[in-house]
Amino acid sequence: MCTTCYSPRGSKIKILIVNVHSAQNRGDHALIKMAIKSLQKVFPQSSVIVAANDPDSFTTREEVIVSSFIHWMHKVSANGHMRWQYSAIVKMFLASIWALISYRLLGRPCFIGLQQAQRDTLRVYFDSDLVVSAPGNFLYSSGKFGLTFILVAYTMAYAILAGKPLYLLPQSIGPIRRERDRKLVRWVLNRARIVMVREPISLEEIRRAGVTNPRCYLIPDLAFAFQSASQEEAIRYLRAWGVDIEIERPLLGVTVINWGSRTGDEALQSRYEESLIAAIRYYLTNFGGKVLFFPQVCSKALVNDDRLPARRIVERLGEDPRVVLVEESLSPETLKAIYGLMDIFVGTRMHSNIFALSNGVPVIAIAYLHKTRGIMQMLGLDRWVINIQEVTPEVLITKIVDLWREREWMICYVQAKIAQFKEEINMVGQYIASDFVSLVNFSDESNN
């Protein structure tokens, strides 16, 4: 049997992808598209089901979507804030445990007191042949009680308890600050079939947590191999926004984040935005051209919506005609193509940086979590990272000046690294298929 392409006899293999957030986060959307592509390449006769926190955001229906555990446990309030539904948490936990016990004892799950859609959330676990945790960044300690961490770990632990092989696609893990969180990570990852992380920092983090799983692999972020839309489409969008790429260069692309508002540190958010305002004014005065703000994430949860901080910054810049505020929610393919037409990029959203870099655009990355520094370190570009807590007008302006001077070097250097990354990314599906085939063969031999 070919270890890189598994075609089961009889019914289709069923794959469940968990820990998917929202298609409105264009980086996450690109990752889930790449995950499905990688899995279907090695499992050509397969059906893929995605359990998403924001199932309504997937409008194209390229895949079967169900609601995740987390979807049933929190809601967006009228003022755009996320609110945990504690009664729903207790209800789903008890119902999921009862369904699991009945499944393991009786061979079929029993559901009590759940809506049909909630039953579907549980049933896909029991019907699946393997469970895959989506690429991304969700296993890190946050908040006062760290409830999100517990639920993300439970999402993966549930697959293990149901007797399903669990695979983790390349993701960031950490920082892990609580001993409870370290125990959860250790329990889940040591029982997973394969764990893939996308930066050395995450590999070090899980080793410190006591993860000893021998099948831990360092694989670059899947978005480096994500296919963008055509350049012609990107040019059409720029023209619609009043940007003539022939005569209005250089173009500076920018993504921003409401990080201080998310963490409750409004002073940090203010310093961050002031630094960007000063740097953009310097750029326009000394380099000319235009500056474009892009929303990498558009969200009904306003604290996650990139357009809010972008609007504040553009307003402070006095609605300068050389500054373009993009309000449209664009596909990840389109965004990546447009980023490829920028001359340089200042990105706080990590996947906006990956989109730009993989199109050969020099980047200054502002890091709010260690995943950004880790990705840039893998590229040998950690010199071009600024921690969000340390960003100042002087630091950012100096980086922009230096990047402009060295942009030709970075373009040549990054292109070679990206080619190497794509080769490593091509191995993702093969790792899973090879391991799954060994499990199936072992099971067949045991039953004979």
C-alpha positions in Angstrom: 0.0 0.0 0.0 1.3 3.5 -0.9 2.1 5.4 2.3 1.6 8.8 0.8 -1.9 8.2 -0.6 -4.4 6.1 1.3 -7.6 4.9 -0.5 -9.7 2.8 1.9 -11.7 -0.2 0.7 -15.4 0.3 1.0 -16.8 3.5 2.5 -15.2 6.9 2.5 -12.8 7.8 5.2 -14.2 10.4 7.5 -12.0 13.2 8.8 -13.0 15.7 11.4 -11.1 19.0 11.7 -11.5 20.7 15.1 -10.3 24.0 16.7 -11.3 26.0 13.6 -12.2 29.5 14.5 -13.7 31.7 11.8 -13.4 32.4 8.1 -13.6 36.1 8.9 -10.0 35.7 10.2 -8.4 35.5 6.8 -5.2 33.8 8.1 -7.3 31.1 9.8 -9.4 30.7 6.6 -6.2 30.2 4.5 -5.0 27.6 7.0 -8.2 25.6 6.9 -8.1 25.6 3.1 -4.6 24.4 3.1 -5.4 21.7 5.8 -8.2 20.3 3.7 -6.1 20.4 0.5 -3.2 18.6 2.3 -5.6 15.9 3.7 -7.5 15.3 0.5 -4.3 14.9 -1.4 -3.3 11.9 0.6 -6.8 10.7 1.3 -8.5 11.2 -2.1 -11.5 9.1 -1.1 -12.5 11.1 2.0 -15.1 13.4 3.4 -14.0 16.3 5.6 -16.1 17.9 8.3 -15.1 21.1 10.0 -16.2 22.0 13.5 -16.0 25.8 13.7 -16.5 28.4 16.4 -18.1 30.7 13.9 -19.8 28.3 11.5 -21.9 31.0 9.8 -18.7 32.7 8.5 -18.1 29.8 6.1 -20.4 30.9 3.2 -18.9 29.1 0.3 -19.6 25.6 1.7 -16.5 24.1 0.2 -16.7 21.7 3.2 -19.3 20.4 5.6 -19.5 22.7 8.6 -20.8 21.9 12.1 -20.7 24.0 15.3 -17.8 23.5 17.7 -18.1 23.0 21.4 -17.0 26.6 21.9 -19.7 27.9 19.6 -22.4 26.6 22.0 -20.6 28.1 25.0 -20.1 31.7 24.1 -22.1 34.4 22.3 -21.4 37.9 20.9 -23.4 40.5 22.8 -25.2 43.4 21.2 -22.2 45.7 21.8 -19.8 43.3 20.1 -18.2 41.7 23.2 -17.8 38.0 23.7 -19.7 36.5 26.7 -19.3 33.0 28.1 -22.6 31.2 28.7 -21.8 29.3 31.8 -25.0 27.3 32.0 -24.3 26.2 28.4 -20.8 25.1 29.4 -22.2 22.9 32.2 -24.9 21.5 29.9 -22.6 20.6 27.0 -19.9 19.1 29.3 -22.4 16.8 31.0 -24.1 15.8 27.8 -20.8 15.2 26.0 -19.6 13.0 28.9 -22.8 10.9 28.9 -22.6 10.5 25.1 -19.0 9.4 25.4 -19.7 6.8 28.2 -22.6 5.4 26.2 -20.5 5.2 23.0 -17.7 3.4 24.7 -20.0 1.0 26.6 -22.8 0.4 24.1 -21.2 1.3 20.8 -23.5 4.2 20.2 -23.8 7.6 21.8 -26.9 8.6 23.7 -27.9 12.3 23.8 -29.9 13.9 26.5 -31.4 17.4 26.5 -29.6 18.6 23.3 -30.8 20.4 20.2 -30.2 18.6 16.9 -27.3 20.9 16.0 -25.7 20.2 19.3 -26.1 16.5 18.8 -24.4 16.9 15.4 -21.4 18.5 17.2 -20.9 15.4 19.3 -21.9 12.8 16.6 -19.2 13.9 14.2 -16.6 12.8 16.7 -18.0 9.3 16.9 -18.5 8.9 13.2 -15.0 10.1 12.2 -12.1 7.8 11.4 -9.5 10.4 12.5 -9.5 13.8 14.1 -7.2 16.6 13.1 -6.6 19.8 15.1 -6.5 22.7 12.7 -3.3 24.8 12.3 -3.4 28.0 14.3 -2.7 29.5 17.7 -5.1 28.6 20.5 -3.1 26.7 23.1 -1.8 29.6 25.1 -2.6 30.8 28.6 -4.9 33.8 28.6 -7.6 35.5 30.6 -8.2 35.5 34.4 -9.3 31.8 34.5 -8.0 30.5 31.2 -11.4 29.0 30.2 -10.6 29.1 26.5 -7.4 27.0 27.1 -9.4 24.3 29.0 -12.1 24.1 26.2 -9.5 23.9 23.4 -7.8 21.1 25.3 -11.1 19.3 25.9 -11.9 19.6 22.2 -8.8 17.5 21.5 -9.0 15.3 24.5 -12.6 14.3 23.5 -11.2 12.7 20.3 -8.7 10.7 22.3 -11.3 9.6 24.9 -13.6 8.5 22.0 -10.8 6.3 20.7 -10.0 8.3 17.6 -6.4 9.0 16.4 -5.6 12.7 16.9 -3.2 14.6 14.7 -2.1 18.3 15.2 -1.3 20.3 12.1 1.4 22.9 12.4 0.5 25.4 15.1 1.9 27.7 17.8 1.7 26.5 21.4 2.3 28.8 24.4 3.1 30.7 26.3 1.9 28.3 28.9 1.8 30.1 32.3 -0.3 27.9 34.5 0.6 24.5 35.9 -2.9 23.3 35.1 -2.4 24.3 31.5 0.9 22.4 31.3 -0.8 19.3 32.7 -3.5 19.5 30.0 -1.0 20.0 27.2 1.1 17.1 28.5 -1.9 14.8 28.7 -3.2 15.6 25.2 0.0 15.9 23.2 1.6 12.8 24.7 -1.5 10.8 23.5 -1.7 12.4 20.1 -0.5 10.4 17.1 1.5 13.3 15.6 2.2 16.8 16.9 3.3 19.5 14.4 4.5 22.9 15.5 5.4 25.8 13.3 8.3 27.4 15.2 11.1 26.3 17.5 9.7 28.4 20.3 6.6 26.2 20.4 8.7 23.1 20.3 10.7 24.3 23.3 7.4 25.3 25.1 5.9 21.8 24.9 9.2 20.2 25.9 9.2 22.4 29.0 5.6 21.3 29.7 6.8 17.7 29.8 5.6 16.5 26.3 7.7 13.5 25.4 5.8 12.3 22.3 8.6 11.2 19.8 6.4 12.2 16.8 6.8 15.9 17.2 7.7 17.7 14.0 8.7 21.3 13.2 6.8 22.3 10.0 6.5 25.9 8.7 3.1 27.6 8.7 0.9 26.2 5.9 0.0 29.7 4.7 3.5 30.0 3.1 2.2 27.6 0.4 -1.2 29.1 0.1 -2.1 30.1 -3.5 -3.0 33.7 -4.0 -5.4 35.2 -6.6 -4.1 36.6 -9.8 -2.1 39.8 -10.0 -4.7 41.1 -12.4 -7.4 40.8 -9.8 -5.3 42.5 -7.2 -4.6 45.4 -9.6 -8.4 45.8 -10.2 -9.0 46.2 -6.5 -6.2 48.8 -6.2 -7.6 50.8 -9.1 -11.1 50.7 -7.5 -9.5 52.3 -4.4 -7.9 55.0 -6.4 -4.4 53.6 -6.3 -2.3 53.7 -9.6 0.6 51.3 -9.0 2.5 52.7 -11.9 2.8 56.3 -10.7 2.0 56.2 -6.9 4.8 54.0 -5.6 6.2 53.2 -3.2 3.2 51.4 -1.5 3.3 50.6 2.2 0.9 47.9 3.4 -0.2 47.9 7.0 -2.3 45.6 9.3 -3.2 46.6 12.8 -4.8 44.9 15.8 -6.9 45.8 18.8 -4.5 43.9 21.1 -4.5 46.3 24.0 -8.3 46.3 24.0 -8.4 42.5 24.0 -6.0 42.3 26.9 -7.4 45.3 28.8 -4.2 47.4 28.4 -5.5 50.5 26.7 -2.3 52.4 27.4 -0.4 49.8 25.4 -2.9 50.2 22.5 -2.6 53.9 22.6 1.3 53.8 22.5 1.1 51.3 19.6 -1.3 53.4 17.6 0.7 56.6 18.2 3.9 54.9 17.0 2.2 53.8 13.8 0.8 57.3 13.2 4.3 58.9 13.6 5.9 56.3 11.4 3.4 56.7 8.6 3.8 60.5 8.7 7.5 60.0 8.4 7.1 57.6 5.6 4.8 59.8 3.6 7.1 62.9 4.1 10.3 61.1 3.2 9.3 58.3 0.7 6.0 59.6 -0.8 3.7 57.0 -2.4 0.7 55.7 -0.5 -0.2 53.8 2.6 -2.9 51.1 2.6 -4.6 49.7 5.8 -6.0 46.2 5.3 -8.4 44.3 7.6 -6.9 40.9 8.0 -9.7 40.1 10.4 -13.3 41.4 10.2 -15.4 40.2 13.1 -18.8 40.7 14.7 -16.8 40.6 17.9 -15.7 44.2 17.7 -12.6 43.7 19.9 -11.2 41.4 17.2 -12.1 43.6 14.2 -9.0 45.2 12.6 -11.1 48.0 11.1 -11.6 49.7 14.4 -8.0 50.6 15.2 -7.4 51.3 11.5 -10.2 53.9 11.5 -8.8 55.6 14.6 -5.3 55.8 13.0 -6.6 57.1 9.7 -8.7 59.7 11.4 -5.7 60.9 13.4 -3.8 61.2 10.1 -6.4 63.8 9.0 -7.9 61.8 6.2 -4.8 62.2 4.1 -5.7 61.2 0.5 -2.4 59.3 0.4 -3.8 57.0 3.1 -6.2 54.3 1.9 -8.5 52.6 4.5 -9.7 49.3 3.1 -13.1 48.4 4.7 -14.0 45.4 2.5 -13.8 41.9 3.8 -11.8 40.2 1.1 -10.9 36.6 0.6 -7.5 35.3 1.8 -6.6 34.7 -1.9 -7.3 38.3 -2.8 -5.6 39.7 0.2 -2.4 37.7 -0.5 -2.4 38.9 -4.1 -2.8 42.5 -3.1 -0.1 42.3 -0.4 2.2 41.0 -3.2 1.9 44.4 -4.9 3.2 46.4 -1.9 6.8 47.6 -1.8 7.2 47.1 1.9 4.8 45.9 4.7 4.3 46.7 8.4 2.2 43.9 9.8 0.8 43.1 13.2 -1.4 40.3 12.0 1.0 37.4 11.6 -0.6 35.9 8.5 -0.6 39.2 6.8 3.2 39.1 7.2 3.3 35.5 5.9 1.2 36.5 2.9 3.5 39.4 2.1 6.7 37.5 2.6 5.7 34.6 0.5 5.1 37.0 -2.3 8.6 38.5 -1.9 7.6 41.7 0.0 9.9 42.9 2.7 8.2 43.0 6.1 8.5 44.6 9.6 6.6 42.4 12.0 5.0 43.7 15.2 4.7 40.8 17.6 1.8 40.5 20.1 2.5 36.7 20.8 5.6 34.7 20.4 4.3 33.0 17.2 5.3 36.1 15.2 8.9 36.2 16.4 9.1 32.4 16.0 8.0 32.5 12.4 10.5 35.3 11.6 13.3 33.4 13.4 12.6 30.4 11.2 13.2 32.7 8.2 16.3 34.2 9.8 14.5 37.6 9.9 14.1 38.1 13.7 16.0 41.4 13.3 12.8 42.8 11.7 10.5 42.0 14.7 9.3 44.5 17.2 7.4 43.4 20.3 4.2 45.3 20.6 5.1 46.3 24.2 8.3 47.9 22.9 7.1 49.7 19.8 7.8 53.4 19.8 7.9 56.0 17.0 11.7 56.0 17.0 12.0 52.3 16.9 9.5 51.8 14.1 10.8 54.7 12.0 14.4 53.3 12.2 13.2 49.9 11.1 11.3 51.3 8.1 14.4 53.3 7.0 16.7 50.2 7.4 14.2 48.0 5.6 14.0 50.3 2.7 17.7 50.4 2.4 18.0 46.6 2.5 14.8 45.6 0.8 16.4 44.2 -2.4 18.5 41.8 -0.2 15.5 40.7 1.7 13.5 39.9 -1.4 16.2 37.6 -2.8 16.8 36.0 0.6 13.2 35.3 1.4 12.4 33.8 -2.0 14.9 31.0 -1.4 13.6 30.3 2.1 10.0 30.2 1.0 10.9 27.6 -1.6 12.4 25.4 1.1 9.4 25.9 3.3 7.0 24.7 0.6 8.9 21.5 0.3 8.5 20.9 4.0 4.8 21.8 4.0 4.3 19.2 1.3 5.2 16.5 3.9 2.3 17.4 6.2 -0.3 15.1 4.7 2.2 12.3 4.1 3.1 12.2 7.8 -0.6 11.7 8.8 -1.3 9.2 6.0 1.7 7.1 6.8 0.8 6.9 10.5 -2.9 6.2 9.8 -2.0 3.4 7.3 0.2 1.8 10.0 -2.8 1.9 12.4 -5.2 0.4 9.9 -2.7 -2.3 9.0 -2.1 -3.1 12.7 -5.9 -3.3 13.3 -6.4 -5.6 10.3 -3.6 -7.9 11.4 -5.1 -8.0 15.0 -8.5 -8.9 13.7 -7.2 -11.8 11.5 
